[in-house]
Amino acid sequence: MTAEEMTGRTQKLAVEQLYHSCKKEDLAFETTEDLAPLEDHFGQDRAAEALQFGIKMKHEGYNLFLLGSTGVGKHELLEDLFEGGAEAISPPVDWCYVNNFDSPHKPIILALPAGKGRLLRSDMLGAVEDLLVSIPAAFQSEDYQSRLQEMAEQYSQREQKAFQALGDKAREKNVALIQTPSGYTLAPLKDDKILSPTDFEALPEEEKQQTLAVIDELKAELKTIVRQLPLWAREGRENMRNLNRDFSRLVIDQLFNELGDKYRELPEVLAYLNAVRTHVSENVDTFRQAGEEGAQGRKSGAIPSKAAEFTEYAVNVLVDNSELTSAPVVYEDNPSFINLIGRVEHVAEYGTLLTNFTLIKPGAFHRANGGYLILDAAKVLSSPFAWDTLKRILRAREVRIQSLEQMFSFASTTQLEPEPIPLALKVILTGDRYLYYLLEQYDPEFGQLFKVAADMAEEISRSPESLGLFARLIKTLQIRRNLLPFHWQAVARVIEQCSRRIEDGEKISMHVGYLSDLLCESDFFARQRNGELVLVEDVTNAVAAGIYRVDQLRQKSQEYILRDIQLVDTDGESVAQVNGLAVYQLGQYGFGKPSRITATARLGSAGILDIEREARLGGKIHSKGVMIISSFLANRYARDRPFPLSATLAFEQSYGGIDGDSASVAELAALISALTDIPVDQSLAVTGSVNQHGQVQAIGGVNEKIEGFFDVCRARGLSGRQGVIIPAANVAHLMLRHDILEAVNAGQFQVYAISTVDQGLELLLKTAVGDKNAAGEFPPQSINGKVVARVEELIRLHGRYGKNSSDAAGGTEGRNSGDDNGASPEVDDHE
C-alpha cells in the first residue's frame, strides 16, 4: 500500500479544521459602540436561578454555596444580583448595647428601628450633659439653700433644746451642766456657784451623797441625749437626701419624661430609660460634684464637658442601618473567628486591662443581620475555629460575642457576657467544586445548613445567539473597566482566544477574570499606539506578550532538543522509537514538548514492563494505559494461545513524573515496531489514548502538543513530511496558532486525525495493517501479518527453551499490577 493510499484511510485535516474562526456574519456590528451592555446574567442562568431560589426560600437551612473556579465571575454575578437592592429577610434595625445596671457584666441588647440607634445615643449624651448642668443648678437655687438652712437650724435647735432642758433640770437640783471642748459634764452648785473639789469635799457627808446621786441621775439622762445625737444626725442626713432627691427629681423627671414621650412606642427603650432614671436618682451627688467641677473648668478655660466620663449611660450603637435603602450585603474578606462574631476590646489603666459594654465591637454577622453575608469557603475553613463557629451560629440563629479564652476556659477573670443577638440572614459561601463536594461528603452538617448549590457555567456553546451575547458581555466589561471600544475583528479574536483557553473550538470560556484581563491588556496595547479602537493586532499582541512573560522554560526545553541534549528526531526512520507528545502545565500556562518513547520486545514471560512505573515516575493513569496496551496485543494476536513476551516501554530522558494515557498510541506503535522491526517515521509525532478494542480516544492539551512539535520542526527546517497525528475526537478542539495554519496551507506541515490505532500504525510505520482473508490469516507483509509471525516464532522459542526458563533480561511477571507508590506527577498529558 502506498503512502497516498494509507493517508486516504486517515483524515488529513484542512486548514479550516485546524482553527475555528469567528466570522463577520457571526458579529453584526462594526465596533462595540454599536452594542448595548448586558442586563442579565449571560451564560449563568442555572446559577442565577439557584441563587434566586435560595434567596427567596424562607425556611431554615437554605443558605447557599456558589460553585465555580477562581476568576469565573462569582462575585460579579453576586454584584449584579444585588445591584438593584437586596430583598430584606427581616426589617432593618439598629442594634445597640446598653448598660445592665443590675448586672454590669451582662450588657443588654436593644433592637431599634433603623436610624433610632444613633438618635438614642445622641439623646443619652445630651441627657447626661443636661444633668451635669441642671442638677448642680438645682442645688444652688435659693429655695434649696433656704430649705437646707432650715433643716440645719432645726437640727441645731433640737440639740440645743435637749441640752437646755437638761441644764434647767440640773440647776433646779443644784447641779450645773457645763459644755467643754470634749463634750458636756456635770458639776455641783451652791448659791449659783460651781463648787471646787475642795469645797465639795468640805460639805457634810449626807449632802455629798445626795449631790452625787443627783449627778448620777443626770449623767444617765445626759448619756441618753448623747446617744440620740447620731440618730438625729442620721435623720438629718436622710432628710437632706430626701431634700436632694426631691430637688433632683424635678430635673430628672422632667428630662426623662420628655425622653419617654419621644420613645413611647419602644417598650424596650422605656424600660432602659426607667433604669437610667433610677440609677441617676441614686447617684445625684456624682452629677453634682462633676457638674461643679465642670463649672470651675469653664471658668478657668478648661474643657467643659464631662459627659464622656459617664460611660454607664452611653449607648453603644453596634450596627447603624440608618442609611440603608435595602437589605445589607456584606462581603467579609477575612472571615476569622473575631471578624465573624465581633469582639470585646480592653483599655489599659494603671497597668490593668479594663473593659465595658461601650468597647463591644461588631462582627460580620452583626453587620449582615437582616440581609446577606458572603464568605469565601476556603478562607473560612483555613481560619482557626471559624468554620465551627459559622455552623454553630447558623444552627442557633443567634450570634453570641465570646472570646476564645471564654470558649475554652483559658481565663479565670470576669469577662463581659453580652446578650446574644438573634439572627435572620442568608450566608452565601463561594468556592470551587472540589471544595463543595468535599464538604458535602465529609461534613454531615454542611448539607443541612447549605441546601442550595449554585453551579456556575465555565463554558458556553458557540452559536450566533451566544456570540452576540458574548460581544455584549465584552461591551459590559468595556464600560466597567473604562476601556476603548473594540473593533469587531478584535472581538472575534477575543472569542477565538476564549475558545482556545478551554481547548474547544465549539465552546467559549465563561471565565470572566481571564476575559477581563485580556480586554485590559488589549486596551493597553491600543493606547500605546494612541489608537481610538482596540484592533485585532492589539489582542494578538496582548496574547503574545502574556505568553512571552512566562515562556522561558519552554524556550529552554526546546533549546535542549535543538542542541541534541535531549534526543528527538524529526526526520528519518527508526525501529521501536516514536515521538510522543506531552504537556507541561505551569500554573495557568501550558506548553507542549515532544519526547522520545522507545520499546524493546523479546522472548520471556514478564509481559510489558512499564519502566516509568518501576522507577516511580509513572502515575496511575499512565500505568493503566500500559495495561490496556498489553490487553490489546494479547487479544488481537494471542487470544487462544500463550504470549511469551517480555517487553519494556520508556519515556527516554524523563526525570520528572509522567501521568496520563495520551501516549498509549505512541507506546503501542513503538511495541509493534519492536516486534516487527518495521521502522517508525520520525517526521511524525503522535498523541492519543487507545482502548482495548483499538479505538483512539480524545486527549487533553492537543493544541499545545501540536505546537510543541511544530516549533522544533520549524527550528530545524520544515521538510513538508512532518506532522502530528491526533485523535479524530480532538478535531473540534483545535485552535492552532496562525503560523501553523500558514505552514499547513503551504504544504510544509500536516495534521492527521485518526479514529483507530490501525490508522495511526499505517501512518507511522508506512505499512498496511492488513485484514484477515477467508482463511483467517493476515497478509504476510502487513503489520498484523508480521506481528503474528513474530508471536509464532516466540511461541516456538518458548517451547524450545522450556516454560521454566529464566527471562534473559530478568524481570518479574505481572509488575504492572502492583501497588503504585510513584512520585507526584510533574507532567500531566491526561485530559
KATATA-V318161 format. One record per pair of residues at least 24 apart in sequence whose ideal C-beta (glycine too) atoms are under 6 Angstrom apart, sorted by the first residue. I is the first residue (numbers start at 1). GAP is how many residues later the second one is. If there is no record, write none. Layout:
i=I gap=GAP
i=I gap=GAP
This chain:
i=1 gap=767
i=6 gap=756
i=9 gap=750
i=10 gap=742
i=10 gap=744
i=10 gap=749
i=11 gap=742
i=12 gap=740
i=13 gap=738
i=13 gap=740
i=15 gap=726
i=15 gap=729
i=15 gap=730
i=17 gap=714
i=18 gap=716
i=18 gap=718
i=18 gap=723
i=19 gap=716
i=19 gap=717
i=19 gap=722
i=20 gap=485
i=22 gap=470
i=22 gap=473
i=22 gap=474
i=26 gap=438
i=26 gap=441
i=27 gap=444
i=27 gap=461
i=29 gap=459
i=30 gap=458
i=31 gap=454
i=31 gap=456
i=32 gap=443
i=32 gap=446
i=32 gap=453
i=32 gap=454
i=33 gap=452
i=35 gap=436
i=35 gap=437
i=35 gap=440
i=37 gap=438
i=37 gap=439
i=37 gap=442
i=38 gap=434
i=38 gap=435
i=38 gap=438
i=41 gap=36
i=42 gap=427
i=42 gap=431
i=43 gap=414
i=43 gap=417
i=43 gap=467
i=44 gap=33
i=44 gap=412
i=44 gap=413
i=47 gap=407
i=47 gap=408
i=47 gap=409
i=50 gap=402
i=50 gap=404
i=51 gap=30
i=51 gap=403
i=54 gap=398
i=61 gap=387
i=61 gap=388
i=61 gap=390
i=62 gap=389
i=62 gap=390
i=63 gap=363
i=63 gap=364
i=63 gap=386
i=63 gap=387
i=64 gap=364
i=64 gap=388
i=64 gap=390
i=65 gap=364
i=65 gap=371
i=65 gap=385
i=65 gap=388
i=66 gap=364
i=66 gap=388
i=67 gap=366
i=67 gap=369
i=67 gap=388
i=68 gap=388
i=69 gap=363
i=71 gap=440
i=71 gap=442
i=72 gap=384
i=72 gap=439
i=73 gap=439
i=74 gap=356
i=76 gap=436
i=82 gap=247
i=85 gap=241
i=86 gap=240
i=86 gap=241
i=86 gap=243
i=86 gap=285
i=86 gap=286
i=88 gap=239
i=88 gap=282
i=89 gap=281
i=89 gap=335
i=89 gap=336
i=90 gap=280
i=90 gap=334
i=92 gap=229
i=92 gap=232
i=92 gap=278
i=94 gap=226
i=94 gap=227
i=95 gap=223
i=95 gap=224
i=95 gap=326
i=96 gap=219
i=96 gap=221
i=97 gap=219
i=97 gap=221
i=97 gap=260
i=97 gap=263
i=98 gap=174
i=98 gap=217
i=99 gap=213
i=99 gap=258
i=101 gap=174
i=101 gap=178
i=105 gap=309
i=105 gap=311
i=105 gap=312
i=106 gap=311
i=107 gap=250
i=107 gap=311
i=108 gap=311
i=109 gap=310
i=109 gap=312
i=110 gap=158
i=114 gap=207
i=114 gap=208
i=115 gap=207
i=117 gap=200
i=117 gap=203
i=118 gap=199
i=118 gap=202
i=118 gap=204
i=120 gap=195
i=121 gap=194
i=121 gap=196
i=124 gap=189
i=124 gap=191
i=125 gap=182
i=127 gap=128
i=128 gap=179
i=128 gap=182
i=128 gap=185
i=129 gap=178
i=130 gap=125
i=131 gap=156
i=132 gap=155
i=132 gap=158
i=132 gap=159
i=132 gap=162
i=134 gap=117
i=135 gap=113
i=135 gap=116
i=135 gap=152
i=135 gap=153
i=135 gap=156
i=136 gap=152
i=136 gap=155
i=136 gap=156
i=138 gap=109
i=138 gap=113
i=139 gap=149
i=144 gap=103
i=147 gap=96
i=151 gap=88
i=155 gap=81
i=162 gap=63
i=166 gap=55
i=170 gap=48
i=173 gap=41
i=175 gap=39
i=175 gap=40
i=175 gap=43
i=184 gap=38
i=186 gap=29
i=186 gap=32
i=244 gap=40
i=248 gap=36
i=252 gap=28
i=252 gap=29
i=276 gap=37
i=311 gap=45
i=311 gap=47
i=314 gap=44
i=316 gap=41
i=316 gap=42
i=316 gap=44
i=318 gap=44
i=318 gap=48
i=319 gap=43
i=319 gap=47
i=319 gap=48
i=327 gap=43
i=327 gap=44
i=328 gap=40
i=328 gap=43
i=329 gap=42
i=329 gap=43
i=330 gap=34
i=330 gap=37
i=330 gap=38
i=330 gap=43
i=331 gap=43
i=332 gap=32
i=332 gap=43
i=335 gap=40
i=335 gap=44
i=335 gap=45
i=335 gap=48
i=335 gap=51
i=336 gap=47
i=336 gap=50
i=337 gap=48
i=337 gap=49
i=337 gap=52
i=339 gap=24
i=339 gap=25
i=340 gap=24
i=340 gap=25
i=341 gap=58
i=341 gap=60
i=342 gap=24
i=342 gap=59
i=344 gap=72
i=360 gap=58
i=365 gap=34
i=368 gap=57
i=369 gap=54
i=369 gap=56
i=370 gap=54
i=371 gap=54
i=372 gap=54
i=373 gap=52
i=373 gap=54
i=374 gap=54
i=375 gap=54
i=376 gap=54
i=377 gap=52
i=377 gap=54
i=377 gap=58
i=378 gap=53
i=391 gap=54
i=394 gap=55
i=397 gap=26
i=398 gap=24
i=398 gap=25
i=399 gap=24
i=457 gap=53
i=458 gap=52
i=459 gap=43
i=459 gap=48
i=459 gap=50
i=459 gap=51
i=460 gap=48
i=460 gap=50
i=462 gap=44
i=462 gap=46
i=470 gap=38
i=477 gap=39
i=477 gap=42
i=481 gap=39
i=483 gap=36
i=483 gap=40
i=484 gap=39
i=484 gap=42
i=484 gap=50
i=485 gap=48
i=486 gap=48
i=487 gap=46
i=487 gap=48
i=489 gap=47
i=490 gap=44
i=490 gap=45
i=490 gap=46
i=490 gap=49
i=493 gap=43
i=493 gap=46
i=494 gap=45
i=497 gap=46
i=499 gap=236
i=500 gap=235
i=503 gap=230
i=504 gap=229
i=505 gap=227
i=505 gap=229
i=505 gap=230
i=506 gap=226
i=550 gap=39
i=554 gap=37
i=557 gap=36
i=558 gap=153
i=561 gap=151
i=562 gap=153
i=566 gap=87
i=567 gap=29
i=568 gap=26
i=568 gap=28
i=569 gap=113
i=570 gap=143
i=570 gap=146
i=571 gap=112
i=572 gap=110
i=573 gap=106
i=573 gap=108
i=574 gap=105
i=574 gap=106
i=574 gap=108
i=575 gap=98
i=575 gap=102
i=575 gap=104
i=576 gap=94
i=576 gap=97
i=576 gap=98
i=577 gap=103
i=578 gap=88
i=578 gap=91
i=578 gap=92
i=578 gap=102
i=579 gap=106
i=580 gap=83
i=580 gap=86
i=581 gap=104
i=581 gap=106
i=581 gap=124
i=582 gap=245
i=582 gap=247
i=583 gap=118
i=583 gap=121
i=583 gap=246
i=584 gap=243
i=585 gap=243
i=590 gap=114
i=591 gap=113
i=592 gap=112
i=592 gap=113
i=592 gap=115
i=592 gap=116
i=593 gap=115
i=594 gap=91
i=594 gap=115
i=595 gap=56
i=596 gap=56
i=597 gap=54
i=597 gap=69
i=597 gap=70
i=597 gap=73
i=598 gap=52
i=598 gap=54
i=599 gap=50
i=599 gap=71
i=599 gap=72
i=599 gap=75
i=600 gap=48
i=600 gap=74
i=601 gap=46
i=601 gap=73
i=601 gap=74
i=602 gap=44
i=603 gap=41
i=603 gap=191
i=603 gap=194
i=604 gap=42
i=604 gap=203
i=605 gap=39
i=605 gap=208
i=606 gap=40
i=606 gap=201
i=606 gap=205
i=606 gap=207
i=608 gap=39
i=609 gap=39
i=609 gap=202
i=609 gap=206
i=610 gap=39
i=610 gap=206
i=611 gap=37
i=611 gap=39
i=612 gap=39
i=612 gap=46
i=616 gap=206
i=616 gap=207
i=617 gap=40
i=617 gap=41
i=618 gap=40
i=618 gap=204
i=619 gap=40
i=619 gap=206
i=620 gap=200
i=621 gap=38
i=621 gap=39
i=621 gap=40
i=621 gap=209
i=622 gap=36
i=622 gap=37
i=625 gap=36
i=625 gap=39
i=626 gap=190
i=627 gap=189
i=628 gap=64
i=629 gap=38
i=629 gap=39
i=631 gap=61
i=632 gap=60
i=637 gap=150
i=637 gap=151
i=637 gap=154
i=638 gap=153
i=644 gap=150
i=644 gap=154
i=646 gap=161
i=646 gap=165
i=647 gap=24
i=656 gap=170
i=657 gap=166
i=657 gap=167
i=657 gap=168
i=657 gap=169
i=658 gap=169
i=659 gap=166
i=659 gap=169
i=659 gap=171
i=660 gap=168
i=660 gap=169
i=660 gap=170
i=661 gap=28
i=662 gap=25
i=662 gap=27
i=662 gap=37
i=662 gap=167
i=664 gap=25
i=664 gap=26
i=665 gap=25
i=665 gap=92
i=665 gap=95
i=668 gap=89
i=669 gap=92
i=669 gap=95
i=675 gap=112
i=675 gap=115
i=676 gap=110
i=676 gap=111
i=678 gap=87
i=678 gap=89
i=680 gap=84
i=681 gap=83
i=681 gap=85
i=683 gap=38
i=683 gap=39
i=684 gap=39
i=684 gap=80
i=685 gap=24
i=685 gap=39
i=686 gap=39
i=686 gap=74
i=687 gap=39
i=688 gap=39
i=690 gap=67
i=694 gap=62
i=694 gap=63
i=695 gap=61
i=696 gap=31
i=696 gap=58
i=696 gap=59
i=696 gap=61
i=698 gap=29
i=698 gap=31
i=698 gap=32
i=698 gap=133
i=699 gap=132
i=700 gap=131
i=702 gap=24
i=702 gap=28
i=702 gap=31
i=703 gap=32
i=703 gap=33
i=707 gap=30
i=710 gap=30
i=718 gap=30
i=720 gap=27
i=720 gap=28
i=722 gap=27
i=723 gap=26
i=723 gap=27
i=724 gap=27
i=725 gap=27
i=725 gap=29
i=725 gap=35
i=725 gap=38
i=726 gap=27
i=728 gap=25
i=728 gap=27
